[in-house]
């Protein structure tokens, strides 16, 4: 398991995203983590988020000093709604000899049955399911929606599992509780408050000066 795929809106990317990716890579011994900003998430309208090109640029600048991080613009270049199963299919085809590791928060994992092609997702990649601050209670067995749970054979403690047919692995990864969120960053911008130490300095002024989160 050498390549992690970390998708998301990244609206904007912040220290919580970066630290989570670093800890997942460390704990699962990944060679690299590929950040994939979404173009148009199906559950959001375009007016709710910053332009895709801006979010992509911010991610690229935020990860520039980490040799184990990279960014892939495939969803932005593809345009339209971003579906994770399509992205994993494309990235998996590039890797050829191995499957990617899909990095996902436990909150999203709990709702994965509402995503497009959820059964296919579990076959296309290994899963690194991150806890989210504040501390979460539960295990993968608790979080995986019931319609999908039958496909997975869980370890006795429920913290890992394996797909019964194709052998893809699921791992629960506990990460440091950096309670930073993109919604909080956007709220602070609307209120004219400081973003120092919430965003990497490489992008802080760019996000502040973009004006995309200014009061309506």
Beta strands, then each sheet from edge to edge (+ up, - down):
strand 1: 3-8
strand 2: 32-37
strand 3: 40-41
strand 4: 69-71
strand 5: 81-82
strand 6: 101-105
strand 7: 126-130
strand 8: 152-154
strand 9: 160-163
strand 10: 169-173
sheet 1: 4+ 2+ 1+ 6+ 7+ 10+ 9- 8+
sheet 2: 3+ 5+
end
